[in-house]
Each structure stands twice: as structure tokens, then as C-alpha cells.
Amino acid sequence: MGLGCWPGWQRHRVIVGLLGIVVLIHTSAGAVLETPAVSQTVASVQQNFVAPPDDARVMMRWWWFGPAVTRPELEREILAMKAGGIGGFEIQPVYPMALDDASKNIHNLPYLSDGFLDALRFTSEKAHENGMRIDLTLGSGWPYGGPQVPVDEAAAYLRVVVVDVPMSAHSIVLPTIGDGESLIAAFAGDGTAKKYDAARLQRIETQGIDGSITVEAKSTPRVVVFYIASRTGQQVKRAAVDAEGFVIDHFSRDAVTDYLHSVGDRLMKAFGDVPPYAVFSDSLEVFGANWTNDLLPEFQRRRGYDLTPYLPELTSGTDEMGAELRHDWGLTLTELVNERYLTPVNEWANAHHTRFRSQNYGYPALSLSSNRLVALPEGEGPQWQNFSFARWASSATHLYGGSVTSAEVWTWLHSPAFRATPLDMKAEADRFFLEGVNQLVGHGWPYSSSGVAEPGWRLYAAGAFNDHNPWWMVMPDVTRYLQRISYLLRQGKPANDVAVLLPNDDAYAEFTSNKVSLSDAMSKYVTPGLTQQILICPPSCTSTRVSTAPRAILEMKAVKSTSTYIARCTWRSRRMAKGLVP
């Protein structure tokens, strides 16, 4: 359809509810969302409040350091969790805490080795024996990746090399093209590497001889800008032993499919006929990823014009045309990650009789509606007055008919480890409840070898909510409260008073080469001031006042977007007249 002339507020109707509950209009086929049992009578609610169902119990992220795990300690920790009122765990294999040491009973099992899979199999059996839910991170650390990922399936980005041309030079050496890279195009024009006009650069031939290309000799400063499809080189963060390697290209269906086959299929062999409740994707922190091997043909197919001639304005343009190009580029990236990452992983999970639980924010550029493509959307961040990923996830759950929104809770709580108290846990959990979360995944429970001195191992970014904690004896009381509230928040249906339209179009237009995240951009628009106007209202305020203030904000946003996209149509008409855009 080309660039299109619809105002942004009509093209992308995506909203987030500032009460943790949402209403709107965007419908699309997606994953089958989890639906827990709902009590039908007040008496039933009262009865279940006294003895809430097990599926409402808090879970824990269980870090397997190394993984240096043994059967006796695995079983001991599972029983400790159960005694503490914890309903299940998510296994996340991460970096080793110590070298192999027989005297301390430490032996690091290489990731995906037979010994590691045996530990998974044993843990699954014990979890089911004890009525515990078991989830599994579909990889080690985060994001997905590892040694099996070849460089041509690694996370990719558009590398820009700017070269000053010496006075009167007739040729210039091509930049080095490394493994997994390819030269896309080159442009030349007046200026220097520090200052040039992207709109005035002219495309030049890149088929050089002996590693150089011909340029027109001039006595004025000139610059050549090369555009290279490259690789970020990002490695898996906090990887376990033998899990180190490239992060996958989340925009590539081949990369995702190969990863699921080499890692996912092998992991599932450990579970036999009883798969985990869910497989998990932790933080999408694929920093700098903004490209993929076939981005240019996919862009032309989806947006209706060739992006190649506009690469200088995409990366360096400061005018409206640059903003329009970045909008279309960002939208294309969202579509690709939805279709080539979230959708196939969810389909793979369904085929293996499990569910896909995923934190759908960060990098790459997932949208709020991306959450519709997974069975279990998850958030994090207890921000109440600011934009938060927890409200992002709960809003999507309500929009698309789900009942359960999980959240990673207590990350960095009162850091360092062992400083957080039960009151700290309750206070933060309550903030998540206010944001529409009704399944807590504690961050977390560090596995600790039996030969390690107290207080045992712990993760750098979290509290340690295991039985090494001196206040462990009150954990059953804490978890019982959290279980009751989680149960209650799963009853009934969302009641929405206010909806806030997220300005995806504006956010796309403000993307830069190293910042391609819709969720990260939203804090500019969903501000504490906006939240206060909706949430804080004195007892004397009227219903008219409550509804009018947010509506005025929405109208202002609409006017802003309309004027922006009227300009888009003017720009597109101008380009069409010159034959540059179909």
C-alpha cells in the first residue's frame, strides 16, 4: 500500500490502561490464553479465599549456577519451596559460581549435556510428585543464543562507515567486510565525516577493483558513506557452561527455527511424555539489533517502496522525510519479530504440548499487541506512576481476553541480596497487583551447592528468597497472602474507566539506529503527570471531570498525530510525482 495517508491515531489503535485494566479495539488472531477456574458464587469465592487454589501460588525463578546441581540438593530445595508455600519454579541455568571442586561437591554440568538433561528429568519427576508447577527457560541466560548459532544467523544491525575522501583523490579503499557481513550500498557527497547533508548524498557504484572504488576528484571536502549489513556480535548474557555464543537474529525465521531444533527439541527430550507447564523467554535485550538478511526485500513488499536509496536519510536524516522512513522501518521490524520469532516459538510450544510465557518488551521493537501472540504474557517493573512493562503486559491480557498476567517481581529489591524483608516483598507485590498482575514469579531462588558455606550462592541482581534467609520461617505467611490476592484478582472481568492511546507512530518516527524499542520510548508519553490526571482525583470531583481530562489528552495526541501524517501524505505525493515512490 505504500506509505499510506491515514493519520497515526487511526492507523495504530493500541492502548495501555492506567488502572492496570484496559479497554479498546484492536483485534487479531493469536495465542490461546490461559484461563484459570473462576468462582461463580460469592460463597465459592469466600471458600476459596480461605483455601485458595494451588495455581494461584507464587512461583520462583530458580537459578542453576553452572549448572552445578545434584539430585539430593535439587530434591531438598523443591521440598523447601513447597513447605514455604511456593507453587512452582522456572528453571534458568546461568553462569557458574565456582570451578569444579569435589571437596565441596561442585561439578558443573555442561549445558545440554546428558548429565544436565538427567538433572532436568529428575527435577520434573519430583516437581510432579509434589504438585509443583515447572517452567523452563528455553535457553541459558538471555537472550536466546549459544554456540550452535552461526554468524549468519546471529543478531544483525546496519553498520554505517563514514570515510573522508582526500583532496583530489580518484579512488577510495572499501571498508573491510567481515564474516556474516555484506556491503549494501555506498553514497558520496560534499562534507566531512563529522558533518554532511544526508539528503544530498548520491549513490555510487560499489563494484570496485582490488578493494577500491572510483570517486570524482574534487578540491573540496567530500565524504563517502558505506552501508553494511553486519552483526552485533552480542553474546548470550550470564550463560551457563558451554552455553556461550552469539545471540540469535530474532528477525530471521531460519535462525529461530534452527535454534528451536538444536536447543528446544533437545531440552524437551528430558521431559518425556510430561512436558513443562511453560517454556520461558526472559528479557529481550537484543541491543542494537535493527536488521536482517532479507530486510530490504521485505521492506519493499510491506511498505511498497525500496528503502535502499533512502539509507542516508534513514540513519542520518533530520527532516520529516527521515522521520517517515524510520517509522516505516520500525513498523517493518515489529512485523518481522512478531511473525518470525513470537509466532513460531508459540507454535513450537503448542506442538510440544506446553505454553510460551514471554516478556514482550525491550529490544527488538515489540508492540503491546505483540503479546497476543503468546499464551502467557509477562511483565516486570513495579513503577506505579510511570510507564511500566507490568501494565504493558496486563493491558494486553485484558485486551485479548486473557485472565492471567505474570510478572517478574523483587528484581534488585533492597539490593544486595538478603537485605529484603517480608514487608519489602509484600509492598512491591502490592504495587504489581495494582498494575493488573495476578501471577507472581519471584526473582528469585538461587540454587546453592550443599558444600558451600552459609548463606550460600545468590544472583547479583536479586534478593535471595530461599531457606538460607534468616526470616524463612515466616515465608508461608507471606506466600499465603500473595496466593489469596492472586486468586481474587483472577475472579470477575476487567472494569475499565480510562484508556490511554499509545502513540506508536510517533515512537517509530523517533527511532534511531541504536534505539529501536517501542516500550522504552513510551515513558516519554505515558508520564507521571498523565498518570496523576487519571488516578488522583479528590472526593469532590465529578464523573464528567474524571472522563474529560484524559479525553482531552487523547484529543491532543490525535491532533498531533494527524498533523504529522497529513505532512506524510504531502511528502509522499511529492515523491510520487518524481516517480520515487510507487
Secondary structure, DSSP 8 states (H G I E B T S, - for coil): --S----HHHH--EEE-TTS--------------------SHHHHHHHHHS--GGGS-EEEEEEETT---HHHHHHHHHHHHHTT--EEEEEEE--SS--BGGGTB----TTSHHHHHHHHHHHHHHHHTT-EEEEESSSSBSSEETT--GGGB-EEEEEEEEEE-TT-SEEE-----TT-EEEEEEEEEB-SSSB-GGG-EEE----BTTEEE----SS-EEEEEEEEEE---B-BT--TT--SEEB-TT-HHHHHHHIIIIIHHHHHTTTTS--SEEEE--EE-TT--B-TTHHHHHHHHHSS-SGGGHHHHHH--SHHHHHHHHHHHHHHHHHHIIIIIHHHHHHHHHTT-EEEEE--EES---GGGGGGSSEEEEE---SSS--HHHHHHHHHHHTT----EEEE-BTTTSSTT---HHHHHHHHHHHHHTT--EEEEEEEE---TTS-TT----TTB---STTSTTGGGHHHHHHHHHHHHHHTTSS----S--EEE-HHHHHHT-BTTB--HHHHGGGTS-HHHHHHHH---TT--HHHHHHHHHHHHHHHHHHHHHHHHHHHHHHHHHHHTTS--
